[in-house]
Amino acid sequence: MSFIPEDRLSAGNKVFFKKGGTILEGDDHVPNPLASWWRAIFGRRRISSERELQEMIEESEAGGFINEEEGEMLHSIFELGETIVREVMVPRTAMTCCSLDAEFSEMLRIIQCSGHSRIPVFSGSVDEIVGVVHSQDLLRFWGREPGSGWLQEIMKKPLFVPETMSLEQLLREFRRQRARFAIVIDEYGGTSGLVTFSDLVEEIVGDVGDEDEEEDRLLLEEGEGFILVDGRFPIDDLEEFYDITIAKEKFDTVSGWLFHLLGHVPTPGEEARFGSLRMTVVEADSRRIGKVKIELSEDGQEPLAEVEPRP
């Protein structure tokens, strides 16, 4: 039951509090330390509007009842309805998958090499994800030889979500399905990527790490007047790093931005310029951009020739 009484909220605010309730309400089967932490700070104070809740958080920060990090975490809850799955998912090109006809030894190798505990299973191509295998389910074959069709025996039906779903909706769907892993699909039904419960948690509390996964290092190097980033480096983080604003279209990463600016997949050594930023492709192949060097002009202010966005 939600600790914020809905009868005190206007119809317009109910949407927000239902969103917040997804995180802040209790659950008989799922422990909710965030809800307990919230109640410990604010008790069961009645709230009549979203603005009042925001002011309450700001007052608590100013009064020293919560620290800056806790305040940022609470404010991030407001943004779950504004952030879509595509912005936080692991893209298709970075997914670790296994074929439906793979041998048992191949699955073991994939799990050991990737460090992931959940592996999507495809039939024919990655666009046809038919199941998900958890590493612990392999213990079923302890002491016996897996027969034909062994993967069908242990794999679970995958949860599919559209890449345009909000994180608010995703969190609600995870709780409804009691799932922690979903395959993200594009508008044509193809596989766009995957998203996990950990990705959602990191949007609220920051990078918490995952003992089952290697941490992605998208900011590869920071030097005198430049940074070296993975092509998947988020545009939002780049805007924050350089204090700039980029008119985002249908892209969320540095790679997507370069594709948009240049109109093609660039080759190593190719450059694009935006304001006082110069971007040089360091690594790339025929399908994707691996590494990009981003640097300021010498005085950090002089505008460089800007590449006009391609339609």
N, C-alpha and C positions, 0 to 999 in steps of 0.2 A: 504494500500500500504506500502511495506517495505521501511524504511527510508535509508537502505543500498542499493545502486544501484547495481543490479545483473550484469549489463553490465561491471562492474569494477572487477568482480571476475573470477578466472579461473574455469574450469569445475569441478576440484577436490574440490574447496572451496565452490561451490554452494550448495553441500550437507549440509555442516555445516551451511551456512547462511540461508538455507531453514529451518534448524532445529531451529536456533536462531530466524528466522523470525516468526516461530510458536508462539514464546513468545513476540517478540519485534515489530511485525507489528501491525498496528491499525486494528480496526474492527468496522464497522458501527453500529453493534448491541451490541457488548460486550465491556464495558469500559476496558481499558488496562492501569492501573496506572504504571505498570512496564515499558511499552514502553515510557510513558511520563517522568518517572523518568530517564530513560536512555538518552533520548533526552536532558533533562535539564542538565545532566552532560557532555555529549559528543557532543551535538548538532547534526548536520548532516554531520559530518566529513566522508569523503570517506575512505573506508577500502578495501585493496586489498587482504588480506590473513587472515587466522585464527591466525597466529602467530602475525601479526600486531595488531590484536584486543587484544590478550593476553598481549602484551607489553604495549598497551594503558591503559589497566586496571592496570597493575603493576606500570606504571608511575604515574597514578592518585592516587594510594595508597601512593606511596613514596612522592608525592607532597602534600599530605593532602587534595586532592580534594574529595576523598571518604575515609571512614574509613575501618578498617580491616573487619568488618562484611559485609559491602557492597561489598568489594572486593571478599570475600568468596562466596557471593551470586551470583556474576557475573561469577566467575569461575565455580560454580556448574552447570551453564547453559551448559557448554561444556560437562558435564558428562551425560546429559540426554540420549544421544545416546548410552552410554555404560552401563547404568543401565537397568535391565529388570524388568518387572512387579512383578515377583515372589519375588524380593528382598524387595519390599515395601508393598505388599498386606497384608490384614488381612487373615490369614490362615483359611481354612475350619473349623478347630476345634474351632476357636474363633468366627465364624459367628453366628449372631442371625437371625434365620429364622422362618417362620410361614407356617403351612400346608395349602394347598388350601381349605381344608374342615373345617378350624377353625371357631369357632363362633366369632361374632363381639367383644364380651367381652374378648375373648382370645387375639385378636389382640391388644386391648387397654392395656391389662395387659403387653404384651410383650414390647410395646412401652414405657410404664411407667417404667417398671423395667430395661430395657436396656438403656434408654436415647437416643436411636438412632431415627432419623427421617425417615430413609428409611429402609424398611424391605423386604428382598427377600422372595418370596413365592414359595414353592416347591410342587410337586405332587408326592406322594409316598416316595421319598427320596431326600436328598439334592443334589444328582446328577441330579435331574430333576427340575431345577429352571425354573418356567414358567412366573414369573412376579415380579414386584417390587412395593410396596405400600409406598406412602409418607404419613406421619401422617396427613398433612393438608387435604388430600383427604377424611379422615374420616368425615370431617365436612359436607360432602354431605348428611350424614344420620342424621344430627341434626334435632331433632323433629319428626323423623319417624323410624320405626322399619326396620332394614335391612332384606331383604328377602333372599331366597336361591340364591346362586350364587352372593352374594354381592361383594365378592372379585374380581370376573371376571369383575364386573362393574367398578371398580376403579383402578385396577392394570395396570401398564404400561409394555410394552414389554421391557425385559431387554437387555442391551448391553452386548455382550459376547466378551471377548478378550483372546488370548492365554497367558499363563504365561511367554512365552519367548519374548513377544512383548517389544520393548524398550520404555522407558518413553517418548522419543521424538515422537514415533509413537502414543502412548496412548494420549498424549496431543493433537496431531493433530486430533485423532479420537474423543476425547471429544468435541473439537471445531466444528468439522464437524457435529456431531450428536447433538450438544448442550446438552450434557449429563454431569453429575457430579458423576456418579456411574456406575460401571461395574462389571459383574460377570467374574471371571478368571477361565478358563478351562485348563485342562492338555491335554497331547497328545492323551489321549483316549476319550476325550470329557466329562470326569467327572469334577465335581466342585472342583477347587483347592483353591478358596478363593474369596475375593472381593477387589476392589480398588476404591478409591474415588478421586475426584479432590483435596481434602485437602491433601491427601497423596502426590500428585504431588507437590503442593505448598510447603509442608514441605521439599521436596528434594531440593528446590531452596532457600528458605528463612529460613529454620530451623523450629522447632516445633512452630506452630502458635496456637495450641489448637483448639478446636471445641466446641461451646456451646451445640451442639447436642450430643456429645459423651464424655464419661469419658476418661480422659487421661490414656493411658496404662503406668504402671510403671514397666518397664522390669528390671531396676536395682533396686532391692528390698531393698538392704542394703549394706553399705560399711563400713567395720570394719578394725581392725588392721591386715593387711596382708591378707585380704580376701574380696571377694564380694559375695553376694547372688543374683542370677539373675533368672528371669523367663526363662523357656526353650526356649522361642522365642527370647531371647536376640541375636541381630545380631552379626555374626562372625566378620564383619568389625569393629564394636564398640569394641569387645573384643581385636582384634589386636591393635587397637589404644590405648586402656586402658593399656595394658601390653607391648606395643611396640614390638610385635612379628609378625611373618608371618606364616600363616597357609595355606597349599596347599589345597585350596577349591576344592571339587569335585562337587557333586550334592547336596549341602547343603548350607544354608545361615544363620542358627541359631545354638545356642549351642546344642539344642536337636538333630538337624541333624548331627552335628559333633560327638556327643556321639554315635548315631546310627551307624555312619560310622566307628568309632574307635572300638566299641565293637561287632558290627555285630548282635545285638539284642536289644530289648527294655529292658533297665536296671531296676532293682528294687531299692527301697529306700535303701541307705547305700552302694550301689555299687560304685566303684571308677574307674577312668581312669586317666592316667598321660600322660602329654605331656611336654617334656623339664622340666622346673622348676615349671610347673603348676600341681596341683592336683585338680581334679574335682570329687566332691562327690554328688551323686543324693540324694536330700533331700525329694522330693515328686515326685511320679510317679504312674501311673496305668498301666493297660495292653496295653494301646494304646499310651500314651504320657508321656512326662516328664514335671513335673510342676515347680519344683525349683531345682537349682543346686548351690552348694557352690564351689567357685573357690578360691584356695589359692596358695601362693608361698611356695617353700621349705624354711626352716628356714633361710638360708643366702640369699635366693632369687636368687642364682646363681647355686647351685649344681644341676645338671641334675638328674631327677628322671627316673626310668625305664619307657620307652615309650611304649605305646600300639601300635603295628603295625596295620596300617589301614587294614580293611578287604576288599577284592575285591568286 
